């Protein structure tokens, strides 16, 4: 059985979960609304440019003081918007959020 979608349930009837519960299943049932997938493939593909050794542009949220090109030094196994990425230039290194980086 392939359980890939996550749904919000708006009510409880029979064997359906009560309001506020999350149901994972392969298709929508009456009273259910799709809210996302269990694997966030879309977000992961947004950050597929973040790999060790790649050059990236960091958009420094501190008023752009350190904006510029950096090299990726270390990344977690799975990258999401709030993942911490270690980047470095010839002059400094920083731990930044993946969402602050863009490809060159």
TIVO-2410 file (N, C-alpha, C; in nm, 3 decimals):
# residues 104
REC num residu      c1      c2      c3 atome chaine
REC   1      X   0.085  -0.118   0.000     N      A
REC   1      X   0.000   0.000   0.000    CA      A
REC   1      X   0.089   0.124   0.000     C      A
REC   2      X   0.062   0.221  -0.084     N      A
REC   2      X   0.144   0.341  -0.098    CA      A
REC   2      X   0.078   0.457  -0.023     C      A
REC   3      X   0.133   0.497   0.089     N      A
REC   3      X   0.079   0.607   0.169    CA      A
REC   3      X   0.164   0.730   0.146     C      A
REC   4      X   0.123   0.815   0.053     N      A
REC   4      X   0.206   0.929   0.018    CA      A
REC   4      X   0.143   1.065   0.050     C      A
REC   5      X   0.014   1.072   0.064     N      A
REC   5      X  -0.050   1.202   0.085    CA      A
REC   5      X  -0.097   1.216   0.230     C      A
REC   6      X  -0.102   1.340   0.279     N      A
REC   6      X  -0.152   1.369   0.412    CA      A
REC   6      X  -0.272   1.460   0.396     C      A
REC   7      X  -0.380   1.432   0.467     N      A
REC   7      X  -0.503   1.507   0.453    CA      A
REC   7      X  -0.552   1.557   0.587     C      A
REC   8      X  -0.616   1.675   0.585     N      A
REC   8      X  -0.685   1.725   0.705    CA      A
REC   8      X  -0.826   1.672   0.699     C      A
REC   9      X  -0.879   1.634   0.814     N      A
REC   9      X  -1.013   1.579   0.819    CA      A
REC   9      X  -1.104   1.680   0.885     C      A
REC  10      X  -1.216   1.708   0.821     N      A
REC  10      X  -1.304   1.813   0.870    CA      A
REC  10      X  -1.411   1.762   0.965     C      A
REC  11      X  -1.432   1.633   0.974     N      A
REC  11      X  -1.536   1.582   1.063    CA      A
REC  11      X  -1.518   1.435   1.089     C      A
REC  12      X  -1.598   1.381   1.180     N      A
REC  12      X  -1.588   1.241   1.216    CA      A
REC  12      X  -1.719   1.171   1.183     C      A
REC  13      X  -1.710   1.064   1.105     N      A
REC  13      X  -1.826   0.982   1.075    CA      A
REC  13      X  -1.778   0.839   1.062     C      A
REC  14      X  -1.843   0.749   1.129     N      A
REC  14      X  -1.807   0.607   1.118    CA      A
REC  14      X  -1.664   0.583   1.159     C      A
REC  15      X  -1.583   0.529   1.068     N      A
REC  15      X  -1.445   0.495   1.100    CA      A
REC  15      X  -1.346   0.604   1.061     C      A
REC  16      X  -1.394   0.722   1.023     N      A
REC  16      X  -1.304   0.833   0.990    CA      A
REC  16      X  -1.255   0.901   1.117     C      A
REC  17      X  -1.134   0.956   1.117     N      A
REC  17      X  -1.082   1.026   1.235    CA      A
REC  17      X  -1.164   1.150   1.268     C      A
REC  18      X  -1.153   1.195   1.391     N      A
REC  18      X  -1.226   1.314   1.437    CA      A
REC  18      X  -1.161   1.441   1.384     C      A
REC  19      X  -1.230   1.554   1.399     N      A
REC  19      X  -1.179   1.683   1.356    CA      A
REC  19      X  -1.042   1.709   1.418     C      A
REC  20      X  -0.951   1.762   1.336     N      A
REC  20      X  -0.818   1.794   1.384    CA      A
REC  20      X  -0.717   1.681   1.368     C      A
REC  21      X  -0.765   1.563   1.339     N      A
REC  21      X  -0.674   1.451   1.319    CA      A
REC  21      X  -0.616   1.459   1.178     C      A
REC  22      X  -0.504   1.396   1.156     N      A
REC  22      X  -0.443   1.390   1.024    CA      A
REC  22      X  -0.451   1.247   0.976     C      A
REC  23      X  -0.493   1.233   0.852     N      A
REC  23      X  -0.508   1.100   0.793    CA      A
REC  23      X  -0.413   1.087   0.676     C      A
REC  24      X  -0.335   0.980   0.672     N      A
REC  24      X  -0.246   0.955   0.559    CA      A
REC  24      X  -0.308   0.845   0.475     C      A
REC  25      X  -0.319   0.871   0.347     N      A
REC  25      X  -0.379   0.771   0.259    CA      A
REC  25      X  -0.348   0.800   0.115     C      A
REC  26      X  -0.393   0.714   0.028     N      A
REC  26      X  -0.360   0.729  -0.113    CA      A
REC  26      X  -0.468   0.800  -0.193     C      A
REC  27      X  -0.576   0.842  -0.131     N      A
REC  27      X  -0.681   0.913  -0.203    CA      A
REC  27      X  -0.769   0.992  -0.109     C      A
REC  28      X  -0.832   1.097  -0.160     N      A
REC  28      X  -0.921   1.179  -0.079    CA      A
REC  28      X  -1.052   1.105  -0.052     C      A
REC  29      X  -1.105   1.123   0.066     N      A
REC  29      X  -1.237   1.071   0.100    CA      A
REC  29      X  -1.327   1.191   0.123     C      A
REC  30      X  -1.453   1.168   0.129     N      A
REC  30      X  -1.550   1.275   0.152    CA      A
REC  30      X  -1.515   1.349   0.281     C      A
REC  31      X  -1.512   1.481   0.276     N      A
REC  31      X  -1.484   1.562   0.395    CA      A
REC  31      X  -1.337   1.584   0.422     C      A
REC  32      X  -1.249   1.540   0.331     N      A
REC  32      X  -1.106   1.556   0.352    CA      A
REC  32      X  -1.051   1.655   0.251     C      A
REC  33      X  -0.949   1.728   0.294     N      A
REC  33      X  -0.885   1.827   0.208    CA      A
REC  33      X  -0.735   1.799   0.208     C      A
REC  34      X  -0.673   1.800   0.090     N      A
REC  34      X  -0.530   1.774   0.080    CA      A
REC  34      X  -0.452   1.890   0.141     C      A
REC  35      X  -0.355   1.858   0.229     N      A
REC  35      X  -0.272   1.965   0.287    CA      A
REC  35      X  -0.125   1.949   0.255     C      A
REC  36      X  -0.082   1.839   0.194     N      A
REC  36      X   0.059   1.825   0.157    CA      A
REC  36      X   0.099   1.680   0.146     C      A
REC  37      X   0.227   1.658   0.125     N      A
REC  37      X   0.279   1.523   0.116    CA      A
REC  37      X   0.369   1.494   0.234     C      A
REC  38      X   0.387   1.367   0.264     N      A
REC  38      X   0.472   1.330   0.377    CA      A
REC  38      X   0.618   1.356   0.346     C      A
REC  39      X   0.659   1.346   0.218     N      A
REC  39      X   0.793   1.381   0.176    CA      A
REC  39      X   0.785   1.513   0.105     C      A
REC  40      X   0.865   1.605   0.146     N      A
REC  40      X   0.858   1.738   0.089    CA      A
REC  40      X   0.953   1.748  -0.030     C      A
REC  41      X   0.923   1.672  -0.137     N      A
REC  41      X   1.009   1.670  -0.255    CA      A
REC  41      X   1.021   1.806  -0.319     C      A
REC  42      X   0.914   1.885  -0.317     N      A
REC  42      X   0.920   2.017  -0.378    CA      A
REC  42      X   1.023   2.104  -0.308     C      A
REC  43      X   1.023   2.108  -0.175     N      A
REC  43      X   1.120   2.189  -0.102    CA      A
REC  43      X   1.262   2.137  -0.121     C      A
REC  44      X   1.278   2.006  -0.123     N      A
REC  44      X   1.411   1.950  -0.141    CA      A
REC  44      X   1.468   1.989  -0.276     C      A
REC  45      X   1.384   1.989  -0.380     N      A
REC  45      X   1.434   2.026  -0.512    CA      A
REC  45      X   1.468   2.175  -0.519     C      A
REC  46      X   1.405   2.256  -0.435     N      A
REC  46      X   1.439   2.398  -0.429    CA      A
REC  46      X   1.582   2.419  -0.382     C      A
REC  47      X   1.636   2.325  -0.309     N      A
REC  47      X   1.768   2.338  -0.250    CA      A
REC  47      X   1.867   2.237  -0.308     C      A
REC  48      X   1.837   2.179  -0.423     N      A
REC  48      X   1.927   2.078  -0.480    CA      A
REC  48      X   2.060   2.137  -0.527     C      A
REC  49      X   2.072   2.268  -0.534     N      A
REC  49      X   2.199   2.332  -0.571    CA      A
REC  49      X   2.294   2.340  -0.452     C      A
REC  50      X   2.246   2.312  -0.332     N      A
REC  50      X   2.330   2.322  -0.211    CA      A
REC  50      X   2.399   2.188  -0.189     C      A
REC  51      X   2.521   2.180  -0.237     N      A
REC  51      X   2.604   2.060  -0.223    CA      A
REC  51      X   2.745   2.103  -0.183     C      A
REC  52      X   2.812   2.020  -0.106     N      A
REC  52      X   2.948   2.052  -0.062    CA      A
REC  52      X   3.035   2.082  -0.183     C      A
REC  53      X   3.105   2.194  -0.177     N      A
REC  53      X   3.194   2.236  -0.284    CA      A
REC  53      X   3.132   2.335  -0.382     C      A
REC  54      X   2.997   2.339  -0.389     N      A
REC  54      X   2.932   2.433  -0.480    CA      A
REC  54      X   2.946   2.576  -0.431     C      A
REC  55      X   2.954   2.669  -0.526     N      A
REC  55      X   2.952   2.811  -0.492    CA      A
REC  55      X   2.808   2.858  -0.496     C      A
REC  56      X   2.771   2.939  -0.396     N      A
REC  56      X   2.635   2.992  -0.382    CA      A
REC  56      X   2.643   3.140  -0.347     C      A
REC  57      X   2.531   3.208  -0.362     N      A
REC  57      X   2.524   3.348  -0.319    CA      A
REC  57      X   2.446   3.352  -0.189     C      A
REC  58      X   2.504   3.415  -0.086     N      A
REC  58      X   2.437   3.429   0.043    CA      A
REC  58      X   2.375   3.568   0.051     C      A
REC  59      X   2.245   3.571   0.078     N      A
REC  59      X   2.172   3.695   0.099    CA      A
REC  59      X   2.166   3.716   0.251     C      A
REC  60      X   2.264   3.788   0.304     N      A
REC  60      X   2.277   3.810   0.448    CA      A
REC  60      X   2.156   3.888   0.499     C      A
REC  61      X   2.080   3.831   0.594     N      A
REC  61      X   1.962   3.901   0.645    CA      A
REC  61      X   1.997   4.021   0.734     C      A
REC  62      X   2.125   4.037   0.768     N      A
REC  62      X   2.168   4.148   0.853    CA      A
REC  62      X   2.199   4.271   0.767     C      A
REC  63      X   2.101   4.314   0.691     N      A
REC  63      X   2.118   4.433   0.609    CA      A
REC  63      X   2.213   4.412   0.492     C      A
REC  64      X   2.240   4.289   0.458     N      A
REC  64      X   2.327   4.260   0.344    CA      A
REC  64      X   2.474   4.285   0.370     C      A
REC  65      X   2.514   4.296   0.497     N      A
REC  65      X   2.653   4.326   0.531    CA      A
REC  65      X   2.752   4.228   0.471     C      A
REC  66      X   2.717   4.101   0.467     N      A
REC  66      X   2.810   3.999   0.417    CA      A
REC  66      X   2.760   3.930   0.291     C      A
REC  67      X   2.666   3.992   0.219     N      A
REC  67      X   2.619   3.935   0.093    CA      A
REC  67      X   2.737   3.900   0.004     C      A
REC  68      X   2.726   3.791  -0.067     N      A
REC  68      X   2.832   3.758  -0.161    CA      A
REC  68      X   2.839   3.612  -0.195     C      A
REC  69      X   2.944   3.577  -0.269     N      A
REC  69      X   2.965   3.440  -0.314    CA      A
REC  69      X   3.044   3.364  -0.208     C      A
REC  70      X   2.994   3.245  -0.175     N      A
REC  70      X   3.056   3.158  -0.076    CA      A
REC  70      X   3.058   3.016  -0.131     C      A
REC  71      X   3.142   2.934  -0.070     N      A
REC  71      X   3.147   2.792  -0.105    CA      A
REC  71      X   3.080   2.713   0.006     C      A
REC  72      X   3.000   2.614  -0.031     N      A
REC  72      X   2.933   2.528   0.067    CA      A
REC  72      X   3.036   2.433   0.127     C      A
REC  73      X   3.044   2.433   0.261     N      A
REC  73      X   3.142   2.350   0.332    CA      A
REC  73      X   3.077   2.227   0.394     C      A
REC  74      X   2.957   2.243   0.450     N      A
REC  74      X   2.891   2.131   0.516    CA      A
REC  74      X   2.740   2.148   0.505     C      A
REC  75      X   2.670   2.035   0.486     N      A
REC  75      X   2.524   2.035   0.474    CA      A
REC  75      X   2.467   1.916   0.550     C      A
REC  76      X   2.342   1.928   0.599     N      A
REC  76      X   2.278   1.812   0.660    CA      A
REC  76      X   2.236   1.712   0.551     C      A
REC  77      X   2.198   1.593   0.594     N      A
REC  77      X   2.158   1.489   0.498    CA      A
REC  77      X   2.037   1.532   0.417     C      A
REC  78      X   1.937   1.591   0.483     N      A
REC  78      X   1.818   1.641   0.415    CA      A
REC  78      X   1.814   1.792   0.434     C      A
REC  79      X   1.793   1.864   0.325     N      A
REC  79      X   1.792   2.011   0.332    CA      A
REC  79      X   1.651   2.064   0.320     C      A
REC  80      X   1.613   2.144   0.418     N      A
REC  80      X   1.484   2.213   0.418    CA      A
REC  80      X   1.511   2.362   0.436     C      A
REC  81      X   1.407   2.441   0.432     N      A
REC  81      X   1.419   2.587   0.439    CA      A
REC  81      X   1.498   2.635   0.560     C      A
REC  82      X   1.478   2.570   0.676     N      A
REC  82      X   1.544   2.614   0.798    CA      A
REC  82      X   1.668   2.531   0.834     C      A
REC  83      X   1.717   2.451   0.740     N      A
REC  83      X   1.841   2.375   0.763    CA      A
REC  83      X   1.960   2.470   0.774     C      A
REC  84      X   2.053   2.437   0.861     N      A
REC  84      X   2.174   2.516   0.877    CA      A
REC  84      X   2.281   2.464   0.780     C      A
REC  85      X   2.335   2.557   0.701     N      A
REC  85      X   2.437   2.525   0.602    CA      A
REC  85      X   2.564   2.601   0.639     C      A
REC  86      X   2.678   2.533   0.640     N      A
REC  86      X   2.805   2.599   0.667    CA      A
REC  86      X   2.865   2.643   0.534     C      A
REC  87      X   2.890   2.774   0.522     N      A
REC  87      X   2.950   2.830   0.400    CA      A
REC  87      X   3.078   2.904   0.437     C      A
REC  88      X   3.166   2.922   0.339     N      A
REC  88      X   3.292   2.992   0.366    CA      A
REC  88      X   3.337   3.068   0.241     C      A
REC  89      X   3.408   3.178   0.268     N      A
REC  89      X   3.477   3.252   0.162    CA      A
REC  89      X   3.625   3.252   0.198     C      A
REC  90      X   3.705   3.326   0.124     N      A
REC  90      X   3.847   3.336   0.157    CA      A
REC  90      X   3.869   3.408   0.290     C      A
REC  91      X   3.768   3.482   0.336     N      A
REC  91      X   3.785   3.568   0.453    CA      A
REC  91      X   3.702   3.530   0.574     C      A
REC  92      X   3.597   3.452   0.554     N      A
REC  92      X   3.511   3.419   0.668    CA      A
REC  92      X   3.430   3.293   0.641     C      A
REC  93      X   3.365   3.245   0.745     N      A
REC  93      X   3.268   3.137   0.729    CA      A
REC  93      X   3.147   3.171   0.814     C      A
REC  94      X   3.034   3.111   0.777     N      A
REC  94      X   2.910   3.141   0.847    CA      A
REC  94      X   2.818   3.021   0.841     C      A
REC  95      X   2.735   3.009   0.943     N      A
REC  95      X   2.628   2.909   0.944    CA      A
REC  95      X   2.501   2.985   0.907     C      A
REC  96      X   2.438   2.945   0.797     N      A
REC  96      X   2.323   3.020   0.744    CA      A
REC  96      X   2.208   2.924   0.715     C      A
REC  97      X   2.088   2.981   0.701     N      A
REC  97      X   1.972   2.902   0.663    CA      A
REC  97      X   1.974   2.876   0.513     C      A
REC  98      X   1.929   2.760   0.471     N      A
REC  98      X   1.923   2.725   0.330    CA      A
REC  98      X   1.842   2.829   0.252     C      A
REC  99      X   1.737   2.883   0.311     N      A
REC  99      X   1.650   2.980   0.245    CA      A
REC  99      X   1.723   3.110   0.211     C      A
REC 100      X   1.838   3.135   0.274     N      A
REC 100      X   1.915   3.257   0.248    CA      A
REC 100      X   2.012   3.242   0.131     C      A
REC 101      X   2.019   3.121   0.074     N      A
REC 101      X   2.114   3.093  -0.034    CA      A
REC 101      X   2.044   3.087  -0.168     C      A
REC 102      X   2.116   3.124  -0.272     N      A
REC 102      X   2.065   3.108  -0.409    CA      A
REC 102      X   2.179   3.058  -0.497     C      A
REC 103      X   2.143   2.989  -0.606     N      A
REC 103      X   2.247   2.937  -0.696    CA      A
REC 103      X   2.310   3.049  -0.776     C      A
REC 104      X   2.431   3.025  -0.825     N      A
REC 104      X   2.498   3.122  -0.913    CA      A
REC 104      X   2.460   3.097  -1.056     C      A
***
